[in-house]
């Protein structure tokens, strides 16, 4: 699940290797919010 740096707004995909934003170094990240819910299970 992609994350967004709340400081610079960059999208961070590979969060496994680093906990902080690779662009600005900010450590507070938020889960990417999508207006279109992709987590809907269609079974
Ligand atoms: Zn950042």
mmCIF file of the protein (N, C-alpha, C, O) and its ligand, coordinates in Angstrom:
data_MODEL
# 
_entry.id   MODEL 
# 
loop_
_entity.id 
_entity.type 
_entity.pdbx_number_of_molecules 
1 polymer     1 
2 non-polymer 1 
# 
_entity_poly.entity_id                      1 
_entity_poly.type                           'polypeptide(L)' 
_entity_poly.nstd_linkage                   no 
_entity_poly.nstd_monomer                   no 
_entity_poly.pdbx_seq_one_letter_code       
;(UNK)(UNK)(UNK)(UNK)(UNK)(UNK)(UNK)(UNK)(UNK)(UNK)(UNK)(UNK)(UNK)(UNK)(UNK)(UNK)
(UNK)(UNK)(UNK)(UNK)(UNK)(UNK)(UNK)(UNK)(UNK)(UNK)(UNK)(UNK)(UNK)(UNK)(UNK)(UNK)
(UNK)(UNK)(UNK)(UNK)(UNK)(UNK)(UNK)(UNK)(UNK)(UNK)(UNK)
;
_entity_poly.pdbx_seq_one_letter_code_can   XXXXXXXXXXXXXXXXXXXXXXXXXXXXXXXXXXXXXXXXXXX 
_entity_poly.pdbx_strand_id                 A 
# 
loop_
_entity_poly_seq.entity_id 
_entity_poly_seq.num 
_entity_poly_seq.mon_id 
_entity_poly_seq.hetero 
1 1  UNK n 
1 2  UNK n 
1 3  UNK n 
1 4  UNK n 
1 5  UNK n 
1 6  UNK n 
1 7  UNK n 
1 8  UNK n 
1 9  UNK n 
1 10 UNK n 
1 11 UNK n 
1 12 UNK n 
1 13 UNK n 
1 14 UNK n 
1 15 UNK n 
1 16 UNK n 
1 17 UNK n 
1 18 UNK n 
1 19 UNK n 
1 20 UNK n 
1 21 UNK n 
1 22 UNK n 
1 23 UNK n 
1 24 UNK n 
1 25 UNK n 
1 26 UNK n 
1 27 UNK n 
1 28 UNK n 
1 29 UNK n 
1 30 UNK n 
1 31 UNK n 
1 32 UNK n 
1 33 UNK n 
1 34 UNK n 
1 35 UNK n 
1 36 UNK n 
1 37 UNK n 
1 38 UNK n 
1 39 UNK n 
1 40 UNK n 
1 41 UNK n 
1 42 UNK n 
1 43 UNK n 
# 
loop_
_struct_asym.id 
_struct_asym.entity_id 
A 1 
B 2 
# 
loop_
_chem_comp.id 
_chem_comp.type 
_chem_comp.mon_nstd_flag 
UNK 'L-peptide linking' . 
ZN  non-polymer         . 
# 
_pdbx_entity_nonpoly.entity_id   2 
_pdbx_entity_nonpoly.name        ? 
_pdbx_entity_nonpoly.comp_id     ZN 
# 
_pdbx_nonpoly_scheme.asym_id         B 
_pdbx_nonpoly_scheme.entity_id       2 
_pdbx_nonpoly_scheme.mon_id          ZN 
_pdbx_nonpoly_scheme.ndb_seq_num     1 
_pdbx_nonpoly_scheme.pdb_seq_num     101 
_pdbx_nonpoly_scheme.auth_seq_num    101 
_pdbx_nonpoly_scheme.pdb_mon_id      ZN 
_pdbx_nonpoly_scheme.auth_mon_id     ZN 
_pdbx_nonpoly_scheme.pdb_strand_id   A 
_pdbx_nonpoly_scheme.pdb_ins_code    . 
# 
loop_
_atom_site.group_PDB 
_atom_site.id 
_atom_site.type_symbol 
_atom_site.label_atom_id 
_atom_site.label_alt_id 
_atom_site.label_comp_id 
_atom_site.label_asym_id 
_atom_site.label_entity_id 
_atom_site.label_seq_id 
_atom_site.pdbx_PDB_ins_code 
_atom_site.Cartn_x 
_atom_site.Cartn_y 
_atom_site.Cartn_z 
_atom_site.occupancy 
_atom_site.B_iso_or_equiv 
_atom_site.pdbx_formal_charge 
_atom_site.auth_seq_id 
_atom_site.auth_comp_id 
_atom_site.auth_asym_id 
_atom_site.auth_atom_id 
_atom_site.pdbx_PDB_model_num 
ATOM   1   N  N  . UNK A 1 1  ? 0.847   -1.200  0.000  1.00 0.00 ? 1   UNK A N  1 
ATOM   2   C  CA . UNK A 1 1  ? 0.000   0.000   0.000  1.00 0.00 ? 1   UNK A CA 1 
ATOM   3   C  C  . UNK A 1 1  ? 0.879   1.246   0.000  1.00 0.00 ? 1   UNK A C  1 
ATOM   4   O  O  . UNK A 1 1  ? 1.746   1.402   0.860  1.00 0.00 ? 1   UNK A O  1 
ATOM   5   N  N  . UNK A 1 2  ? 0.659   2.104   -0.936 1.00 0.00 ? 2   UNK A N  1 
ATOM   6   C  CA . UNK A 1 2  ? 1.482   3.310   -1.021 1.00 0.00 ? 2   UNK A CA 1 
ATOM   7   C  C  . UNK A 1 2  ? 1.222   4.275   0.123  1.00 0.00 ? 2   UNK A C  1 
ATOM   8   O  O  . UNK A 1 2  ? 0.133   4.332   0.694  1.00 0.00 ? 2   UNK A O  1 
ATOM   9   N  N  . UNK A 1 3  ? 2.259   5.024   0.433  1.00 0.00 ? 3   UNK A N  1 
ATOM   10  C  CA . UNK A 1 3  ? 2.141   6.003   1.495  1.00 0.00 ? 3   UNK A CA 1 
ATOM   11  C  C  . UNK A 1 3  ? 2.423   7.385   0.933  1.00 0.00 ? 3   UNK A C  1 
ATOM   12  O  O  . UNK A 1 3  ? 3.055   7.537   -0.112 1.00 0.00 ? 3   UNK A O  1 
ATOM   13  N  N  . UNK A 1 4  ? 1.944   8.379   1.645  1.00 0.00 ? 4   UNK A N  1 
ATOM   14  C  CA . UNK A 1 4  ? 2.174   9.754   1.253  1.00 0.00 ? 4   UNK A CA 1 
ATOM   15  C  C  . UNK A 1 4  ? 2.898   10.473  2.373  1.00 0.00 ? 4   UNK A C  1 
ATOM   16  O  O  . UNK A 1 4  ? 2.498   10.407  3.535  1.00 0.00 ? 4   UNK A O  1 
ATOM   17  N  N  . UNK A 1 5  ? 3.947   11.146  2.015  1.00 0.00 ? 5   UNK A N  1 
ATOM   18  C  CA . UNK A 1 5  ? 4.636   11.989  2.990  1.00 0.00 ? 5   UNK A CA 1 
ATOM   19  C  C  . UNK A 1 5  ? 3.756   13.203  3.259  1.00 0.00 ? 5   UNK A C  1 
ATOM   20  O  O  . UNK A 1 5  ? 3.358   13.910  2.334  1.00 0.00 ? 5   UNK A O  1 
ATOM   21  N  N  . UNK A 1 6  ? 3.461   13.432  4.512  1.00 0.00 ? 6   UNK A N  1 
ATOM   22  C  CA . UNK A 1 6  ? 2.565   14.541  4.823  1.00 0.00 ? 6   UNK A CA 1 
ATOM   23  C  C  . UNK A 1 6  ? 3.292   15.874  4.754  1.00 0.00 ? 6   UNK A C  1 
ATOM   24  O  O  . UNK A 1 6  ? 2.671   16.933  4.841  1.00 0.00 ? 6   UNK A O  1 
ATOM   25  N  N  . UNK A 1 7  ? 4.605   15.819  4.598  1.00 0.00 ? 7   UNK A N  1 
ATOM   26  C  CA . UNK A 1 7  ? 5.381   17.048  4.540  1.00 0.00 ? 7   UNK A CA 1 
ATOM   27  C  C  . UNK A 1 7  ? 5.491   17.570  3.110  1.00 0.00 ? 7   UNK A C  1 
ATOM   28  O  O  . UNK A 1 7  ? 5.207   18.738  2.844  1.00 0.00 ? 7   UNK A O  1 
ATOM   29  N  N  . UNK A 1 8  ? 5.899   16.713  2.207  1.00 0.00 ? 8   UNK A N  1 
ATOM   30  C  CA . UNK A 1 8  ? 6.098   17.157  0.827  1.00 0.00 ? 8   UNK A CA 1 
ATOM   31  C  C  . UNK A 1 8  ? 5.060   16.575  -0.112 1.00 0.00 ? 8   UNK A C  1 
ATOM   32  O  O  . UNK A 1 8  ? 4.937   17.012  -1.256 1.00 0.00 ? 8   UNK A O  1 
ATOM   33  N  N  . UNK A 1 9  ? 4.321   15.600  0.361  1.00 0.00 ? 9   UNK A N  1 
ATOM   34  C  CA . UNK A 1 9  ? 3.239   15.062  -0.442 1.00 0.00 ? 9   UNK A CA 1 
ATOM   35  C  C  . UNK A 1 9  ? 3.682   14.043  -1.478 1.00 0.00 ? 9   UNK A C  1 
ATOM   36  O  O  . UNK A 1 9  ? 2.896   13.646  -2.337 1.00 0.00 ? 9   UNK A O  1 
ATOM   37  N  N  . UNK A 1 10 ? 4.932   13.622  -1.401 1.00 0.00 ? 10  UNK A N  1 
ATOM   38  C  CA . UNK A 1 10 ? 5.422   12.633  -2.352 1.00 0.00 ? 10  UNK A CA 1 
ATOM   39  C  C  . UNK A 1 10 ? 4.869   11.253  -2.021 1.00 0.00 ? 10  UNK A C  1 
ATOM   40  O  O  . UNK A 1 10 ? 4.628   10.915  -0.862 1.00 0.00 ? 10  UNK A O  1 
ATOM   41  N  N  . UNK A 1 11 ? 4.681   10.492  -3.044 1.00 0.00 ? 11  UNK A N  1 
ATOM   42  C  CA . UNK A 1 11 ? 4.202   9.140   -2.838 1.00 0.00 ? 11  UNK A CA 1 
ATOM   43  C  C  . UNK A 1 11 ? 5.363   8.195   -2.614 1.00 0.00 ? 11  UNK A C  1 
ATOM   44  O  O  . UNK A 1 11 ? 6.342   8.215   -3.360 1.00 0.00 ? 11  UNK A O  1 
ATOM   45  N  N  . UNK A 1 12 ? 5.255   7.378   -1.599 1.00 0.00 ? 12  UNK A N  1 
ATOM   46  C  CA . UNK A 1 12 ? 6.314   6.452   -1.253 1.00 0.00 ? 12  UNK A CA 1 
ATOM   47  C  C  . UNK A 1 12 ? 5.772   5.040   -1.347 1.00 0.00 ? 12  UNK A C  1 
ATOM   48  O  O  . UNK A 1 12 ? 4.832   4.669   -0.643 1.00 0.00 ? 12  UNK A O  1 
ATOM   49  N  N  . UNK A 1 13 ? 6.365   4.278   -2.207 1.00 0.00 ? 13  UNK A N  1 
ATOM   50  C  CA . UNK A 1 13 ? 5.834   2.939   -2.432 1.00 0.00 ? 13  UNK A CA 1 
ATOM   51  C  C  . UNK A 1 13 ? 6.558   1.882   -1.618 1.00 0.00 ? 13  UNK A C  1 
ATOM   52  O  O  . UNK A 1 13 ? 5.927   1.083   -0.927 1.00 0.00 ? 13  UNK A O  1 
ATOM   53  N  N  . UNK A 1 14 ? 7.854   1.875   -1.696 1.00 0.00 ? 14  UNK A N  1 
ATOM   54  C  CA . UNK A 1 14 ? 8.604   0.851   -0.995 1.00 0.00 ? 14  UNK A CA 1 
ATOM   55  C  C  . UNK A 1 14 ? 8.954   1.327   0.397  1.00 0.00 ? 14  UNK A C  1 
ATOM   56  O  O  . UNK A 1 14 ? 10.054  1.818   0.649  1.00 0.00 ? 14  UNK A O  1 
ATOM   57  N  N  . UNK A 1 15 ? 8.009   1.175   1.284  1.00 0.00 ? 15  UNK A N  1 
ATOM   58  C  CA . UNK A 1 15 ? 8.196   1.657   2.641  1.00 0.00 ? 15  UNK A CA 1 
ATOM   59  C  C  . UNK A 1 15 ? 8.952   0.644   3.491  1.00 0.00 ? 15  UNK A C  1 
ATOM   60  O  O  . UNK A 1 15 ? 9.335   0.933   4.625  1.00 0.00 ? 15  UNK A O  1 
ATOM   61  N  N  . UNK A 1 16 ? 9.158   -0.520  2.946  1.00 0.00 ? 16  UNK A N  1 
ATOM   62  C  CA . UNK A 1 16 ? 9.765   -1.582  3.729  1.00 0.00 ? 16  UNK A CA 1 
ATOM   63  C  C  . UNK A 1 16 ? 11.229  -1.295  4.047  1.00 0.00 ? 16  UNK A C  1 
ATOM   64  O  O  . UNK A 1 16 ? 11.747  -1.702  5.086  1.00 0.00 ? 16  UNK A O  1 
ATOM   65  N  N  . UNK A 1 17 ? 11.863  -0.605  3.155  1.00 0.00 ? 17  UNK A N  1 
ATOM   66  C  CA . UNK A 1 17 ? 13.298  -0.389  3.337  1.00 0.00 ? 17  UNK A CA 1 
ATOM   67  C  C  . UNK A 1 17 ? 13.596  0.869   4.139  1.00 0.00 ? 17  UNK A C  1 
ATOM   68  O  O  . UNK A 1 17 ? 14.656  0.988   4.753  1.00 0.00 ? 17  UNK A O  1 
ATOM   69  N  N  . UNK A 1 18 ? 12.664  1.794   4.129  1.00 0.00 ? 18  UNK A N  1 
ATOM   70  C  CA . UNK A 1 18 ? 12.903  3.017   4.885  1.00 0.00 ? 18  UNK A CA 1 
ATOM   71  C  C  . UNK A 1 18 ? 11.610  3.512   5.524  1.00 0.00 ? 18  UNK A C  1 
ATOM   72  O  O  . UNK A 1 18 ? 10.517  3.364   4.977  1.00 0.00 ? 18  UNK A O  1 
ATOM   73  N  N  . UNK A 1 19 ? 11.773  4.081   6.659  1.00 0.00 ? 19  UNK A N  1 
ATOM   74  C  CA . UNK A 1 19 ? 10.602  4.535   7.406  1.00 0.00 ? 19  UNK A CA 1 
ATOM   75  C  C  . UNK A 1 19 ? 10.313  6.001   7.095  1.00 0.00 ? 19  UNK A C  1 
ATOM   76  O  O  . UNK A 1 19 ? 9.205   6.489   7.320  1.00 0.00 ? 19  UNK A O  1 
ATOM   77  N  N  . UNK A 1 20 ? 11.307  6.684   6.586  1.00 0.00 ? 20  UNK A N  1 
ATOM   78  C  CA . UNK A 1 20 ? 11.102  8.109   6.348  1.00 0.00 ? 20  UNK A CA 1 
ATOM   79  C  C  . UNK A 1 20 ? 11.056  8.416   4.859  1.00 0.00 ? 20  UNK A C  1 
ATOM   80  O  O  . UNK A 1 20 ? 11.414  7.599   4.011  1.00 0.00 ? 20  UNK A O  1 
ATOM   81  N  N  . UNK A 1 21 ? 10.606  9.616   4.586  1.00 0.00 ? 21  UNK A N  1 
ATOM   82  C  CA . UNK A 1 21 ? 10.475  10.049  3.206  1.00 0.00 ? 21  UNK A CA 1 
ATOM   83  C  C  . UNK A 1 21 ? 11.853  10.200  2.563  1.00 0.00 ? 21  UNK A C  1 
ATOM   84  O  O  . UNK A 1 21 ? 12.715  10.887  3.111  1.00 0.00 ? 21  UNK A O  1 
ATOM   85  N  N  . UNK A 1 22 ? 12.069  9.576   1.426  1.00 0.00 ? 22  UNK A N  1 
ATOM   86  C  CA . UNK A 1 22 ? 13.364  9.670   0.742  1.00 0.00 ? 22  UNK A CA 1 
ATOM   87  C  C  . UNK A 1 22 ? 13.569  11.028  0.087  1.00 0.00 ? 22  UNK A C  1 
ATOM   88  O  O  . UNK A 1 22 ? 14.684  11.345  -0.327 1.00 0.00 ? 22  UNK A O  1 
ATOM   89  N  N  . UNK A 1 23 ? 12.548  11.814  -0.013 1.00 0.00 ? 23  UNK A N  1 
ATOM   90  C  CA . UNK A 1 23 ? 12.648  13.101  -0.704 1.00 0.00 ? 23  UNK A CA 1 
ATOM   91  C  C  . UNK A 1 23 ? 13.018  14.221  0.246  1.00 0.00 ? 23  UNK A C  1 
ATOM   92  O  O  . UNK A 1 23 ? 13.884  15.044  -0.052 1.00 0.00 ? 23  UNK A O  1 
ATOM   93  N  N  . UNK A 1 24 ? 12.356  14.247  1.395  1.00 0.00 ? 24  UNK A N  1 
ATOM   94  C  CA . UNK A 1 24 ? 12.593  15.347  2.322  1.00 0.00 ? 24  UNK A CA 1 
ATOM   95  C  C  . UNK A 1 24 ? 13.088  14.870  3.676  1.00 0.00 ? 24  UNK A C  1 
ATOM   96  O  O  . UNK A 1 24 ? 13.530  15.669  4.501  1.00 0.00 ? 24  UNK A O  1 
ATOM   97  N  N  . UNK A 1 25 ? 13.013  13.564  3.901  1.00 0.00 ? 25  UNK A N  1 
ATOM   98  C  CA . UNK A 1 25 ? 13.519  13.038  5.155  1.00 0.00 ? 25  UNK A CA 1 
ATOM   99  C  C  . UNK A 1 25 ? 12.507  13.080  6.283  1.00 0.00 ? 25  UNK A C  1 
ATOM   100 O  O  . UNK A 1 25 ? 12.816  12.722  7.419  1.00 0.00 ? 25  UNK A O  1 
ATOM   101 N  N  . UNK A 1 26 ? 11.318  13.512  5.973  1.00 0.00 ? 26  UNK A N  1 
ATOM   102 C  CA . UNK A 1 26 ? 10.287  13.580  6.992  1.00 0.00 ? 26  UNK A CA 1 
ATOM   103 C  C  . UNK A 1 26 ? 9.852   12.187  7.397  1.00 0.00 ? 26  UNK A C  1 
ATOM   104 O  O  . UNK A 1 26 ? 9.777   11.281  6.567  1.00 0.00 ? 26  UNK A O  1 
ATOM   105 N  N  . UNK A 1 27 ? 9.573   12.027  8.646  1.00 0.00 ? 27  UNK A N  1 
ATOM   106 C  CA . UNK A 1 27 ? 9.290   10.679  9.148  1.00 0.00 ? 27  UNK A CA 1 
ATOM   107 C  C  . UNK A 1 27 ? 7.820   10.383  9.325  1.00 0.00 ? 27  UNK A C  1 
ATOM   108 O  O  . UNK A 1 27 ? 7.447   9.262   9.671  1.00 0.00 ? 27  UNK A O  1 
ATOM   109 N  N  . UNK A 1 28 ? 7.003   11.352  9.098  1.00 0.00 ? 28  UNK A N  1 
ATOM   110 C  CA . UNK A 1 28 ? 5.572   11.126  9.289  1.00 0.00 ? 28  UNK A CA 1 
ATOM   111 C  C  . UNK A 1 28 ? 4.921   10.854  7.945  1.00 0.00 ? 28  UNK A C  1 
ATOM   112 O  O  . UNK A 1 28 ? 4.856   11.726  7.078  1.00 0.00 ? 28  UNK A O  1 
ATOM   113 N  N  . UNK A 1 29 ? 4.450   9.652   7.792  1.00 0.00 ? 29  UNK A N  1 
ATOM   114 C  CA . UNK A 1 29 ? 3.821   9.256   6.543  1.00 0.00 ? 29  UNK A CA 1 
ATOM   115 C  C  . UNK A 1 29 ? 2.383   8.862   6.799  1.00 0.00 ? 29  UNK A C  1 
ATOM   116 O  O  . UNK A 1 29 ? 2.019   8.422   7.890  1.00 0.00 ? 29  UNK A O  1 
ATOM   117 N  N  . UNK A 1 30 ? 1.595   9.026   5.792  1.00 0.00 ? 30  UNK A N  1 
ATOM   118 C  CA . UNK A 1 30 ? 0.191   8.664   5.916  1.00 0.00 ? 30  UNK A CA 1 
ATOM   119 C  C  . UNK A 1 30 ? -0.175  7.711   4.800  1.00 0.00 ? 30  UNK A C  1 
ATOM   120 O  O  . UNK A 1 30 ? 0.399   7.746   3.711  1.00 0.00 ? 30  UNK A O  1 
ATOM   121 N  N  . UNK A 1 31 ? -1.119  6.879   5.084  1.00 0.00 ? 31  UNK A N  1 
ATOM   122 C  CA . UNK A 1 31 ? -1.581  5.978   4.044  1.00 0.00 ? 31  UNK A CA 1 
ATOM   123 C  C  . UNK A 1 31 ? -2.265  6.770   2.940  1.00 0.00 ? 31  UNK A C  1 
ATOM   124 O  O  . UNK A 1 31 ? -3.005  7.723   3.187  1.00 0.00 ? 31  UNK A O  1 
ATOM   125 N  N  . UNK A 1 32 ? -1.999  6.354   1.755  1.00 0.00 ? 32  UNK A N  1 
ATOM   126 C  CA . UNK A 1 32 ? -2.576  7.058   0.618  1.00 0.00 ? 32  UNK A CA 1 
ATOM   127 C  C  . UNK A 1 32 ? -4.088  6.884   0.588  1.00 0.00 ? 32  UNK A C  1 
ATOM   128 O  O  . UNK A 1 32 ? -4.611  5.770   0.605  1.00 0.00 ? 32  UNK A O  1 
ATOM   129 N  N  . UNK A 1 33 ? -4.756  7.998   0.544  1.00 0.00 ? 33  UNK A N  1 
ATOM   130 C  CA . UNK A 1 33 ? -6.211  7.951   0.500  1.00 0.00 ? 33  UNK A CA 1 
ATOM   131 C  C  . UNK A 1 33 ? -6.674  8.082   -0.939 1.00 0.00 ? 33  UNK A C  1 
ATOM   132 O  O  . UNK A 1 33 ? -6.331  9.041   -1.630 1.00 0.00 ? 33  UNK A O  1 
ATOM   133 N  N  . UNK A 1 34 ? -7.422  7.150   -1.363 1.00 0.00 ? 34  UNK A N  1 
ATOM   134 C  CA . UNK A 1 34 ? -7.958  7.228   -2.710 1.00 0.00 ? 34  UNK A CA 1 
ATOM   135 C  C  . UNK A 1 34 ? -9.459  7.421   -2.652 1.00 0.00 ? 34  UNK A C  1 
ATOM   136 O  O  . UNK A 1 34 ? -10.155 6.743   -1.896 1.00 0.00 ? 34  UNK A O  1 
ATOM   137 N  N  . UNK A 1 35 ? -9.941  8.328   -3.437 1.00 0.00 ? 35  UNK A N  1 
ATOM   138 C  CA . UNK A 1 35 ? -11.377 8.585   -3.452 1.00 0.00 ? 35  UNK A CA 1 
ATOM   139 C  C  . UNK A 1 35 ? -12.119 7.368   -3.977 1.00 0.00 ? 35  UNK A C  1 
ATOM   140 O  O  . UNK A 1 35 ? -13.252 7.080   -3.589 1.00 0.00 ? 35  UNK A O  1 
ATOM   141 N  N  . UNK A 1 36 ? -11.451 6.678   -4.857 1.00 0.00 ? 36  UNK A N  1 
ATOM   142 C  CA . UNK A 1 36 ? -12.027 5.444   -5.377 1.00 0.00 ? 36  UNK A CA 1 
ATOM   143 C  C  . UNK A 1 36 ? -11.516 4.277   -4.538 1.00 0.00 ? 36  UNK A C  1 
ATOM   144 O  O  . UNK A 1 36 ? -10.321 3.983   -4.527 1.00 0.00 ? 36  UNK A O  1 
ATOM   145 N  N  . UNK A 1 37 ? -12.394 3.646   -3.868 1.00 0.00 ? 37  UNK A N  1 
ATOM   146 C  CA . UNK A 1 37 ? -12.010 2.553   -2.983 1.00 0.00 ? 37  UNK A CA 1 
ATOM   147 C  C  . UNK A 1 37 ? -11.632 1.329   -3.803 1.00 0.00 ? 37  UNK A C  1 
ATOM   148 O  O  . UNK A 1 37 ? -12.432 0.784   -4.564 1.00 0.00 ? 37  UNK A O  1 
ATOM   149 N  N  . UNK A 1 38 ? -10.393 0.922   -3.619 1.00 0.00 ? 38  UNK A N  1 
ATOM   150 C  CA . UNK A 1 38 ? -9.942  -0.261  -4.357 1.00 0.00 ? 38  UNK A CA 1 
ATOM   151 C  C  . UNK A 1 38 ? -9.980  -1.509  -3.464 1.00 0.00 ? 38  UNK A C  1 
ATOM   152 O  O  . UNK A 1 38 ? -9.688  -2.623  -3.899 1.00 0.00 ? 38  UNK A O  1 
ATOM   153 N  N  . UNK A 1 39 ? -10.341 -1.282  -2.234 1.00 0.00 ? 39  UNK A N  1 
ATOM   154 C  CA . UNK A 1 39 ? -10.321 -2.387  -1.303 1.00 0.00 ? 39  UNK A CA 1 
ATOM   155 C  C  . UNK A 1 39 ? -11.644 -3.128  -1.263 1.00 0.00 ? 39  UNK A C  1 
ATOM   156 O  O  . UNK A 1 39 ? -11.852 -4.027  -0.449 1.00 0.00 ? 39  UNK A O  1 
ATOM   157 N  N  . UNK A 1 40 ? -12.506 -2.742  -2.134 1.00 0.00 ? 40  UNK A N  1 
ATOM   158 C  CA . UNK A 1 40 ? -13.794 -3.417  -2.178 1.00 0.00 ? 40  UNK A CA 1 
ATOM   159 C  C  . UNK A 1 40 ? -13.631 -4.806  -2.777 1.00 0.00 ? 40  UNK A C  1 
ATOM   160 O  O  . UNK A 1 40 ? -13.117 -4.972  -3.883 1.00 0.00 ? 40  UNK A O  1 
ATOM   161 N  N  . UNK A 1 41 ? -14.067 -5.767  -2.040 1.00 0.00 ? 41  UNK A N  1 
ATOM   162 C  CA . UNK A 1 41 ? -13.928 -7.136  -2.509 1.00 0.00 ? 41  UNK A CA 1 
ATOM   163 C  C  . UNK A 1 41 ? -15.148 -7.530  -3.328 1.00 0.00 ? 41  UNK A C  1 
ATOM   164 O  O  . UNK A 1 41 ? -16.288 -7.496  -2.865 1.00 0.00 ? 41  UNK A O  1 
ATOM   165 N  N  . UNK A 1 42 ? -14.868 -7.885  -4.505 1.00 0.00 ? 42  UNK A N  1 
ATOM   166 C  CA . UNK A 1 42 ? -15.970 -8.295  -5.387 1.00 0.00 ? 42  UNK A CA 1 
ATOM   167 C  C  . UNK A 1 42 ? -15.900 -9.804  -5.615 1.00 0.00 ? 42  UNK A C  1 
ATOM   168 O  O  . UNK A 1 42 ? -15.199 -10.295 -6.499 1.00 0.00 ? 42  UNK A O  1 
ATOM   169 N  N  . UNK A 1 43 ? -16.608 -10.471 -4.831 1.00 0.00 ? 43  UNK A N  1 
ATOM   170 C  CA . UNK A 1 43 ? -16.587 -11.917 -4.960 1.00 0.00 ? 43  UNK A CA 1 
ATOM   171 C  C  . UNK A 1 43 ? -17.944 -12.449 -5.412 1.00 0.00 ? 43  UNK A C  1 
ATOM   172 O  O  . UNK A 1 43 ? -18.111 -13.657 -5.575 1.00 0.00 ? 43  UNK A O  1 
HETATM 173 ZN ZN . ZN  B 2 .  ? 8.605   14.098  2.125  1.00 0.00 ? 101 ZN  A ZN 1 
# 
